[in-house]
Amino acid sequence: MYTKQVKSKTINTETKPKPLNNKAAGQSELPLKDRFLLAVVNGDIGRVENSGVIVSLKEFKVYFSDITSDYINSFLPAATIEPGQRSVTNTRYVFRVKKGVYLVHPEVLEEYRL
């Protein structure tokens, strides 16, 4: 618990406020899918190639270093579109190019572009 001065009165709070970082305010409150796709659209992660945006698992882990659970290791593999399929679903929207490298489906990025 810590004490905070607000408009000339002191209040006690249970947790400290989250520090601001260079990521968009409130973005850490979004589901990881949305955070990931926004980072790709904003050009924070991934590289644009002829086939689309390529993201490596290593780059993904560095960018989302605030996630400390094993979910960070399984997120992209779990979002991989099954071999032979071409369309996106709510939970499957990347293609596995090779081990640790993923191509983001262009259709899923359209809804995140402004």
C-alpha positions as CSV (number, residue, x, y, z in Angstrom):
1,M,0.0,0.0,0.0
2,Y,1.2,3.5,-0.7
3,T,-0.1,7.0,-0.1
4,K,-1.0,9.4,-2.9
5,Q,-1.8,13.1,-2.8
6,V,-4.8,14.0,-4.9
7,K,-6.4,17.5,-4.9
8,S,-5.1,18.4,-1.5
9,K,-6.2,15.3,0.2
10,T,-4.4,12.0,0.8
11,I,-5.8,8.7,-0.2
12,N,-4.5,5.2,0.3
13,T,-4.4,2.8,-2.6
14,E,-3.8,-1.0,-2.8
15,T,-1.5,-1.0,-5.9
16,K,0.9,1.4,-7.5
17,P,-0.1,2.8,-10.8
18,K,1.4,1.2,-13.9
19,P,4.4,3.1,-15.2
20,L,4.0,4.6,-18.7
21,N,6.2,3.2,-21.4
22,N,6.7,3.8,-25.1
23,K,3.7,1.6,-26.1
24,A,0.3,3.2,-26.6
25,A,-1.5,3.9,-23.4
26,G,-4.1,1.3,-22.6
27,Q,-2.7,-1.1,-25.2
28,S,-1.5,-3.5,-22.5
29,E,-5.2,-3.9,-21.5
30,L,-6.1,-5.3,-24.9
31,P,-6.1,-9.1,-25.7
32,L,-2.7,-10.3,-27.0
33,K,-4.2,-10.9,-30.5
34,D,-5.2,-7.2,-30.7
35,R,-1.8,-6.0,-29.3
36,F,0.0,-8.2,-31.8
37,L,-1.9,-7.1,-34.8
38,L,-1.7,-3.4,-33.9
39,A,2.0,-3.7,-33.4
40,V,2.3,-5.3,-36.9
41,V,0.1,-2.6,-38.5
42,N,2.0,0.2,-36.8
43,G,5.3,-1.3,-38.0
44,D,6.6,-2.0,-34.5
45,I,7.3,-5.6,-35.3
46,G,7.6,-7.6,-38.4
47,R,9.1,-6.8,-41.8
48,V,7.2,-6.2,-45.0
49,E,7.9,-8.5,-47.9
50,N,6.2,-9.3,-51.2
51,S,4.1,-12.0,-49.6
52,G,3.1,-9.8,-46.6
53,V,4.4,-9.1,-43.1
54,I,6.8,-11.7,-41.6
55,V,7.2,-11.9,-37.9
56,S,9.7,-14.1,-36.1
57,L,9.0,-15.7,-32.7
58,K,12.2,-14.2,-31.3
59,E,11.1,-10.7,-32.3
60,F,7.6,-11.4,-30.9
61,K,9.0,-12.4,-27.6
62,V,11.2,-9.4,-27.3
63,Y,8.4,-7.0,-28.2
64,F,6.0,-8.6,-25.7
65,S,8.6,-9.1,-22.9
66,D,6.0,-7.9,-20.4
67,I,4.3,-11.3,-20.8
68,T,6.1,-13.7,-18.4
69,S,4.0,-16.8,-18.8
70,D,4.5,-19.7,-21.2
71,Y,1.7,-18.2,-23.3
72,I,4.3,-16.2,-25.1
73,N,5.8,-19.4,-26.5
74,S,2.5,-20.8,-27.7
75,F,0.7,-17.8,-29.0
76,L,1.9,-17.7,-32.6
77,P,1.9,-21.5,-33.1
78,A,-1.7,-21.6,-31.8
79,A,-2.7,-18.9,-34.2
80,T,-1.3,-20.8,-37.2
81,I,-3.7,-21.6,-40.0
82,E,-3.9,-25.3,-40.7
83,P,-1.9,-26.6,-43.7
84,G,-4.0,-26.6,-46.8
85,Q,-6.3,-23.8,-45.5
86,R,-6.2,-20.2,-46.9
87,S,-8.9,-18.3,-45.0
88,V,-8.6,-16.6,-41.6
89,T,-10.7,-17.4,-38.6
90,N,-11.0,-15.6,-35.3
91,T,-8.2,-17.6,-33.8
92,R,-6.1,-18.6,-36.8
93,Y,-4.6,-15.8,-38.8
94,V,-0.9,-16.5,-39.4
95,F,0.9,-19.0,-41.7
96,R,4.0,-20.8,-40.5
97,V,6.8,-20.1,-43.0
98,K,9.4,-22.1,-41.2
99,K,10.3,-22.9,-37.6
100,G,9.9,-19.7,-35.6
101,V,8.9,-17.5,-38.6
102,Y,5.3,-16.6,-39.4
103,L,3.4,-14.7,-42.2
104,V,0.5,-12.6,-41.0
105,H,-2.6,-13.1,-43.2
106,P,-3.3,-9.9,-45.1
107,E,-7.1,-10.1,-44.6
108,V,-6.8,-9.9,-40.8
109,L,-4.6,-6.8,-41.0
110,E,-7.3,-4.9,-42.9
111,E,-9.6,-4.6,-39.9
112,Y,-6.7,-3.0,-37.9
113,R,-5.7,-0.4,-40.4
114,L,-7.2,3.0,-40.0
